[in-house]
Amino acid sequence: MFQVRPEFDACYQSNIEPWSRYLSGEQGVAPKDSFDPLACLIELCHKNGMELHAWLNPYRAAANKSKELAPSHLAKLKPKWFVTYNNQLILNPAIPQAREYVCRVVKDIVMRYDVDAIHFDDYFYPYPKEGEVFEDDLAFEEYGLPMGYKYGEKDKFRRNNINLLISSIANLLKDTKPWVRFGISPFGIYRNELSDPRRGSRTLGLQCYDDLYADVLHWAEEGWIDYVVPQIYWNSDNVITNYDELVEWWSKQLRGTKAQFYVGQHIRRTIDGNELMHKMLLSQEYSKGNVFWPAEDLFQNYGAVSDSIARKYQDQFALLPEYEGALGKSQAPRKIDMLWEDYNEDGHMLIWRDLADRRDPEKAFMYIVYAFPKGIKPSCDKSKYIISISSEASLLLPKLEANSEYTIYVTSVNRFWQESEPAELKLVFK
């Protein structure tokens, strides 16, 4: 998940928004040598069997309003569309033209880049700050009252504004590239039991439904989103915001919807609380997987977290869970019809016919190579024998046991992570 739009700016080549200051130090200034981080990461991810999810912040225009904005920044062009709150510039979700603008940005990314998903995090209406008011009375009178909302129903109006954007993004993706998923990583508490005895969790924290006006369960039930990554950034010994309670609660609430559930994990709190094993086992029971935050702590191997994950919990290749696209059930890709070996001084090279078609989500997207030693019955259910996942239509095989016979399977998966029947080859390694 790569942040491509931190503050109405771009970590990619855009004709709509200015280059991000996080790349060059100054908003609107391009990185050196025409470097396009998004294009580079998409290529590298797909080559290495990974997806690239473009992470956007839909509403925050400036984390610090005193920072200088580029002349092409939307807050310079349409200042009346923004609200200043807690020293930030926030796009007013009530303004229809503002929502259309966000959709325009998303469509531009999706149509020009081969992203696998669009991802929004927890910043909808801003986190409340005591003593400050989000000034949207005029917008409520202009847009809310004509829609039938009464004074005192601004909370419903605000939730509807967010609903309108989420449904618009879902429809946009369906109409352009229906294989591109839409994911949300909301604040970890939807509602507390005190606020909603029927659907609330046994917690006592801030609520994304009541405080951020994000009705995540409604989006899942409507089929607007494909996965949810609640930021469950607490530990199991926290009585007020208990990790175990929230993992089980989200799993139960999303059951029966098409939205897949992944757990948002806070690395430092987990490691400092000595809870990695507990959380990994619980996530295996209740979720499709984990999203670790922040990436920096993974790269720096904070508390040996990366070593532990690689050795104990995620020590094998794995396919992403199959999912249902916006158009319903799809067909698995067809079996690879040409597979051969080229042996030379570099080793055993597998080559197969490339069946990929980026315009067709049911065609091959990634290729999976299995190597089964003699005596092991080959099966695509045995993921421990996967040796490669990549978009490349060839593979220089790793050094396997000499003078041994292997059965090689090569399959393809489509954009929905449906796997084809295997093409098979017998090899004896010299």
Stockholm file with secondary structure:
# STOCKHOLM 1.0

chainA/1-430         MFQVRPEFDACYQSNIEPWSRYLSGEQGVAPKDSFDPLACLIELCHKNGMELHAWLNPYRAAANKSKELAPSHLAKLKPKWFVTYNNQLILNPAIPQAREYVCRVVKDIVMRYDVDAIHFDDYFYPYPKEGEVFEDDLAFEEYGLPMGYKYGEKDKFRRNNINLLISSIANLLKDTKPWVRFGISPFGIYRNELSDPRRGSRTLGLQCYDDLYADVLHWAEEGWIDYVVPQIYWNSDNVITNYDELVEWWSKQLRGTKAQFYVGQHIRRTIDGNELMHKMLLSQEYSKGNVFWPAEDLFQNYGAVSDSIARKYQDQFALLPEYEGALGKSQAPRKIDMLWEDYNEDGHMLIWRDLADRRDPEKAFMYIVYAFPKGIKPSCDKSKYIISISSEASLLLPKLEANSEYTIYVTSVNRFWQESEPAELKLVFK
#=GR chainA/1-430 SS CEEEESSSCBSSCCSSSCBCHHHHSSTTCCCGGGCCHHHHHHHHHHHTTCCCEEEECSSEEESSTTSCCCTTSHHHHCGGGEEEETTEEEECTTCHHHHHHHHHHHHHHHHHSCCSEEEECSCSSCCCCTTCCCCCHHHIIIIIGGGTCCTTCHHHHHHHHHHHHHHHHHHHHHHHCTTSEEEECCBSCSCBTTTCTTTCBSCCSCCHHHHSCCCHHHHHHHTCCSEECCBCCSCTTCSSSCHHHHHHHHHHHHTTSSCEECEEEEHHHHHHTTCHHHHHHHHHHHSSCEEEECHHHHHTTGGGHHHHIIIIISCSCCCCCCCCBTTBCCCCCCCCCCEEEEEETTEEEEEECCCBCTTCTTSBCEEEEEEEETTSCCCTTCGGGEEEEESCSEEECCCCCTTEEEEEEEEEECTTCCBCCCEEEEEEEC
#=GC SS_cons         CEEEESSSCBSSCCSSSCBCHHHHSSTTCCCGGGCCHHHHHHHHHHHTTCCCEEEECSSEEESSTTSCCCTTSHHHHCGGGEEEETTEEEECTTCHHHHHHHHHHHHHHHHHSCCSEEEECSCSSCCCCTTCCCCCHHHIIIIIGGGTCCTTCHHHHHHHHHHHHHHHHHHHHHHHCTTSEEEECCBSCSCBTTTCTTTCBSCCSCCHHHHSCCCHHHHHHHTCCSEECCBCCSCTTCSSSCHHHHHHHHHHHHTTSSCEECEEEEHHHHHHTTCHHHHHHHHHHHSSCEEEECHHHHHTTGGGHHHHIIIIISCSCCCCCCCCBTTBCCCCCCCCCCEEEEEETTEEEEEECCCBCTTCTTSBCEEEEEEEETTSCCCTTCGGGEEEEESCSEEECCCCCTTEEEEEEEEEECTTCCBCCCEEEEEEEC
//
